[in-house]
């Protein structure tokens, strides 16, 4: 806190005013005041004497706290005053710089001695003019040290504030970086979770595709098996139909052949017995000597009737025939 006054003057009013409260001409207190004013040194001075009725704590202590140096004007009166003792004690408790000025040779009372016994003092009673110079020098020297100290403290405080501000900024940046790191970590976890979900979805989709493909393959296999069974059944049915048709055709051919053989045998029998020829094309009876059928115009080849039969099937063949017309066996 910046102080308003350079000096707090601690004195006895008995050294400043008489019983009628009139300023004593040529008193030391007035000389000190005038000296400080000339030197441009500000001071707090109890002009009215507030001890008579006003609060000591709120006035005197405030004046002491608001001053840099306490100038104690030691005299017989001030050493008897309990108020000056309190001022010295308060200044000492506050760690304030105290400059004693001994106006006379009166020794310090015990309370004051306890506080300022080891302090250097100015002997006014020995050489007043030199004492005044020593007072100014002592005050200015301390004020220079005080101001330098305050400047150093201010610079130190400034540096400390700057360091604190830098630390605060660093801490704020660290906090922001930590928040950013946490945010990025959360985003990373969210992305990983999303990636896991996507991977799970893809895996599920892959399995579903595989299941569908497996089902499709199974259906295809079942269909192929069914188609094979159908094809096999159809092939079997067709084979059976072919076999049936073949059997029917063979049976029909056998019947036709049998009927043909029967007609041929009848024809031959008739031709042998009656001399009548039966046309092999239209089945009409014609003369055995005819070269052509008068009904259909078929040309006849003269065939010599014989009783030769096929040794294999027993079918009647002509005498000139070399093979059986029914089974194809070679006739010897």
NORBELLIN-V283422 format. One record per run of one state. SS is the DSSP state (H for helix, E for strand, L for the rest). FROM is the first residue (numbers start at 1). TO is the last residue. If there is no record, write none. Layout:
{{SS FROM TO} {SS FROM TO}}
//
This chain:
{{L 1 4} {E 5 10} {L 11 12} {H 13 15} {L 16 16} {E 17 17} {L 18 22} {E 23 23} {L 24 27} {H 28 38} {L 39 42} {E 43 44} {L 45 49} {H 50 52} {L 53 55} {H 56 65} {L 66 66} {E 67 74} {L 75 75} {H 76 80} {L 81 81} {H 82 93} {L 94 96} {E 97 102} {L 103 109} {H 110 116} {L 117 120} {E 121 123} {L 124 127} {H 128 274} {L 275 275} {E 276 278} {L 279 284} {E 285 287} {L 288 291} {E 292 292} {L 293 298} {E 299 299} {L 300 308} {E 309 309} {L 310 315} {E 316 316} {L 317 322} {E 323 323} {L 324 329} {E 330 330} {L 331 332}}
//
